[in-house]
Structure formats: structure tokens, C-alpha cells
Amino acid sequence: MKKIAIYRNSHTASIQLASKVKEKLVQAGFICQEGLLNPDYVLSIGGDGTLLGAFHAYEDHMDRVQFLGLHTGHLGFYTDWLPDEFDRMIDSLVQNRMKETSYPLLEVKLYFQDQTIERRLALNEVALRSFGKTMVCDVSIKDVFFETFRGDGLCVATPTGSTGLNKSLGGAVLHPCVEAIQMTEMASVNNRLFRTLASPIILPKQEWLDLYPQEADIPLFLSIDHLFRDHCQIERLRLQMAQERVHFVYAKHLHYWDRVEASFIGHRQVDKPPLQGDKSWN
């Protein structure tokens, strides 16, 4: 029997939909409940923020879990199914008509001043910011010094995360088949005394970034997707493409650039047929 874990937000629409979906899934022969351990599928009910929560709840299960999303939120970049389509979604699961796609992930290793090390994964991005003062941070690429950054902060994003904070900072939107990470600057200081590249940097999967905050007395704010921690005593962050990938299942194909257009421009219909010849999300 396949096991499905439900992960939802606290909105009334999501609570009601989760109850209906759970009942239908159990009737269809699935083991289904919230907080289920070692599931085959994780069903996110909400928006993209809810799906990020689902991802991190099962962050240590990337090799054996697949995600799918019912969209009841504001932005549904990762969530394919609408509330009135959940019967079709269940039928696709029962009849094994789902296809799989996978996206690159970002690995971050945090080296703290107390000598502890923590490894995390990000679906969208990792950002390091300062509070009220200019952040000074040395940046190395493949263990070679590149620049000393001065400004509000730095963001490192995955290809799918390139449509989030990275895009707001002027970064490029990358197709998920591009196995790369991208670093963008937040309000960098550039004058005749201090200089950075002042441009997004895209690194291939075999390269890595190291960030070394330089002033220990400046409080730092770290975000890994939607997870936040403040006053971080970090000596170094190492960021690179992870070995793991996140796996999604879907039944209706939507071309990546149609997905981008629907999320950010919205001139065309979301459910239009995919562009001919695109195989990259199959």
C-alpha cells in the first residue's frame, strides 16, 4: 500500500480540502495522514510557501519521496493541481499515470564559531544579510579568493529558486535543466575604495562558493528558503549544487516558460497546451 503524507497550511480552505482529499485517498486504498513517517508521496496543500515547508519537513528523505501539490495559495509555481481537480489527481495516482520530474537542490554547509558544522538543503535559495550595518564578506570560488563584498547581503539560488529572491535582485531566470547555482548581491557598496563585480554570478555544478563574514560583531541574518535564524555566529558558508535532487510527480505537462509566464506575466492561459518539442520536464 502506498503511503501519502499530507502537509497543509492553516487556512480554512486548505483544512477543508485536506479532509476531503484524505477521505478519498483512503477510499482509494492509500495510507494517508498528516505527519506520516517514511511516505512514498508528500502532498502539499497550499501555495509555494507550504510546499517549501513540506520539502524541509522531509528534507532527509530526498532519495525516497516524491512531492505533488494542490494549489490553494497565492503563487503556485511548484503546485500543479487546483482544488477542483483533486479527483483527477487521485485517479492519476490510482491508475499510476503520474510522470516524474526532478529539480536541482542547493547544499549549504554552515561552519559556526563554536566549531559545529551543519548541513542543510535548499529548494529555492540561501541568503545571508546584516542587521543595520554593512556586511563585509570575503567570497571564494573553488577555494580561490574572488572578492570582498560590502553591502546588505548575498543570495545564492537554485535554477527553480531563480524566480524568487534572486529575480527580485536582478538575477537571471534559469531553466531547471541548467545545473548551476547563482549568486546575486543585495545593495553592494561600489566606489573608488570598495569594489565588487556588482553582477550576478552563475557557477556550474562542479564549482562551489565559500562565504567568510569578516566582522564578528555585526549580527547576521540567515535564511534557507522560508527558514530563518538571526544573530548567527558563522565563520564560513560553503554552497554548491547538492548530490540529491527533489522529485515531483505530475500528470498534466506544463512547459517551463509557460509556468514562468503564468506566474509572473499572466497574459496567456495557464492550462494552454505545452509548446511543441519540449522534453526537458518529462
C-alpha positions in Angstrom: 0.0 0.0 0.0 1.4 3.4 -1.0 1.7 5.9 1.8 0.9 9.6 1.3 1.8 12.3 3.9 -0.4 15.4 3.8 1.3 18.8 4.6 -1.0 21.8 4.6 -1.2 25.4 5.7 -3.6 26.6 8.4 -6.0 28.4 6.0 -9.7 27.2 6.2 -9.7 26.3 2.5 -6.7 24.1 2.9 -8.0 22.4 6.1 -11.3 21.6 4.4 -9.6 20.4 1.2 -7.2 18.2 3.2 -10.1 16.5 4.9 -11.8 15.7 1.6 -8.6 14.5 -0.1 -7.6 12.3 2.8 -11.0 10.6 2.8 -10.9 10.0 -1.0 -7.3 8.7 -0.8 -8.1 6.2 2.0 -11.1 5.0 0.0 -8.8 4.5 -3.0 -6.5 2.3 -0.9 -3.8 4.6 0.2 -2.4 5.1 3.7 -2.8 8.8 4.2 -2.4 11.1 7.2 -0.6 14.3 8.2 2.9 13.9 9.6 3.3 10.4 8.2 6.8 8.9 8.6 8.6 7.4 5.6 5.9 8.2 3.0 6.1 7.4 -0.7 4.5 10.8 -1.6 4.1 14.1 0.2 1.0 16.0 -0.8 1.3 19.8 -0.2 -2.0 21.7 0.1 -1.5 25.4 0.0 0.9 27.6 -2.1 4.6 27.6 -2.8 5.4 28.6 0.8 3.5 25.5 2.0 5.4 23.3 -0.4 8.7 24.7 0.9 7.5 23.7 4.4 6.8 20.2 3.1 10.2 20.0 1.5 12.0 20.8 4.7 9.8 18.5 6.8 11.1 15.7 4.6 14.5 17.1 3.8 16.3 13.9 4.8 14.1 11.8 2.6 15.0 13.1 -0.9 16.1 9.7 -2.1 12.8 8.0 -1.5 9.9 10.6 -1.5 8.1 12.3 -4.3 6.1 15.6 -4.0 2.9 16.9 -5.5 0.9 20.0 -4.8 -2.7 21.1 -4.6 -2.8 24.9 -5.0 -4.9 26.9 -2.6 -2.4 29.7 -2.1 -1.3 32.9 -3.9 1.5 31.7 -6.1 1.6 28.1 -7.4 4.9 27.8 -9.2 5.5 24.3 -7.7 1.9 23.3 -7.2 0.2 22.0 -10.3 -3.3 20.9 -9.2 -6.2 23.2 -8.4 -8.8 22.4 -5.7 -11.5 21.3 -8.2 -9.0 18.9 -9.8 -8.3 16.7 -6.8 -10.5 13.9 -8.1 -8.4 13.8 -11.3 -5.2 13.9 -9.2 -6.3 10.9 -7.2 -7.4 9.0 -10.3 -3.9 9.6 -11.8 -2.3 8.2 -8.7 -4.6 5.2 -8.6 -4.0 4.4 -12.3 -0.3 5.1 -12.0 -0.5 7.8 -14.7 1.8 10.2 -13.0 5.2 11.2 -14.5 8.2 12.2 -12.6 10.5 15.2 -12.8 13.3 16.3 -10.6 15.0 19.7 -9.8 18.5 20.6 -8.6 19.0 21.5 -4.9 21.4 23.7 -3.2 23.7 22.3 -0.4 24.9 24.6 2.3 27.4 23.7 5.0 27.4 26.1 7.9 30.6 26.4 9.9 29.9 28.1 13.3 32.3 29.8 15.6 31.8 27.1 18.3 33.3 24.6 15.8 30.0 22.9 15.0 29.0 22.1 11.4 25.5 21.9 10.0 24.5 20.7 6.5 21.2 21.8 5.0 19.4 21.7 1.6 17.6 24.5 -0.1 15.0 24.2 -2.8 15.0 27.9 -3.6 17.8 29.9 -2.1 20.1 30.7 0.8 20.6 34.3 1.8 22.9 36.0 4.3 22.2 39.5 5.4 23.3 42.0 8.0 21.3 44.0 10.5 21.6 47.7 10.2 25.3 47.7 9.3 27.2 46.9 6.1 28.0 43.3 5.8 31.6 42.6 4.9 32.2 39.1 3.5 35.0 37.5 1.6 33.9 35.4 -1.4 35.9 32.5 -2.7 35.2 30.3 -5.7 36.8 26.8 -5.7 39.0 27.8 -2.8 40.4 30.8 -4.6 39.7 34.3 -3.3 37.4 36.2 -5.6 36.2 39.4 -3.9 35.4 41.2 -0.7 31.7 42.0 -0.7 30.3 45.0 1.2 26.6 45.7 1.2 23.3 44.4 2.7 23.8 40.7 1.8 24.2 37.9 -0.6 21.8 35.4 -2.1 22.6 32.0 -3.7 19.8 30.4 -5.6 19.0 27.1 -7.4 17.5 27.2 -11.0 13.9 26.9 -9.8 14.7 29.4 -7.0 16.0 31.8 -9.6 12.4 33.1 -10.0 12.3 34.1 -6.3 14.5 36.5 -4.3 17.2 36.1 -7.0 14.9 37.5 -9.6 14.0 40.5 -7.4 17.7 41.2 -7.0 18.2 41.3 -10.8 19.4 37.8 -11.3 18.7 35.7 -14.3 15.8 33.2 -14.5 17.4 29.8 -15.2 15.7 26.7 -16.7 15.9 23.7 -14.3 17.9 21.7 -16.8 20.7 24.2 -16.3 22.7 22.5 -13.4 24.1 25.7 -11.8 23.8 27.9 -8.8 23.6 31.7 -9.0 24.9 34.4 -6.6 23.3 37.8 -6.5 24.2 40.9 -4.4 22.0 43.0 -2.2 22.8 46.7 -2.4 26.5 46.3 -2.8 28.9 49.2 -2.0 30.8 50.2 -5.1 33.0 53.3 -5.2 36.7 54.1 -5.7 37.6 52.5 -2.3 35.5 49.3 -2.4 34.6 47.3 -5.5 32.7 44.1 -6.2 31.7 42.5 -9.5 28.2 44.0 -9.0 26.7 41.4 -11.2 25.1 38.0 -10.8 27.5 35.1 -10.9 26.4 31.7 -12.3 28.5 28.7 -11.3 28.4 25.2 -12.8 27.6 22.2 -10.7 31.3 21.2 -10.2 32.2 24.5 -8.6 31.4 25.9 -5.1 31.3 29.1 -3.2 32.7 29.9 0.2 31.4 33.0 2.1 33.5 34.3 5.0 31.8 37.0 7.1 34.6 39.4 8.3 33.2 41.3 11.3 32.1 39.1 14.1 30.3 41.9 16.0 27.8 42.5 13.1 24.6 40.4 13.7 23.9 38.2 10.7 20.5 37.0 9.4 20.5 33.7 7.6 17.6 32.3 5.6 17.3 28.9 4.0 14.2 29.1 1.8 11.5 30.1 4.3 13.5 29.2 7.4 15.2 32.0 9.3 17.7 32.4 12.1 19.2 35.6 13.4 22.4 36.6 15.2 24.2 33.7 13.5 27.8 33.2 14.7 29.0 31.9 11.4 32.6 31.6 10.3 32.0 30.2 6.8 29.3 29.0 4.5 30.1 26.6 1.7 27.5 26.5 -1.1 27.3 24.1 -4.0 24.8 22.0 -6.0 23.7 19.1 -3.9 24.0 15.4 -4.9 20.4 15.0 -4.0 17.5 16.2 -6.2 13.9 16.9 -5.3 11.4 14.7 -7.1 7.9 15.8 -8.2 5.1 13.8 -9.8 2.6 15.3 -12.2 0.0 14.2 -14.8 -0.5 17.4 -16.8 2.5 18.8 -18.5 3.2 22.5 -18.5 6.2 23.9 -20.4 8.6 25.7 -18.0 8.4 29.0 -19.7 4.6 28.8 -19.7 4.9 28.2 -16.0 7.1 31.3 -15.6 4.8 33.4 -17.8 1.7 32.3 -15.9 3.3 33.1 -12.5 4.8 36.5 -13.4 3.2 37.9 -16.5 -0.2 36.2 -16.9 -1.2 37.2 -20.4 -1.9 33.7 -21.6 -4.0 30.9 -20.2 -2.3 28.7 -17.5 -3.8 25.5 -19.0 -2.8 26.1 -22.6 -1.1 23.1 -24.4 2.7 22.8 -23.9 4.9 24.2 -26.5 5.8 21.7 -29.1 9.0 19.8 -28.8 9.9 20.5 -25.2 11.0 17.3 -23.4 13.0 18.9 -20.6 10.3 18.4 -17.9 9.3 14.9 -18.9 
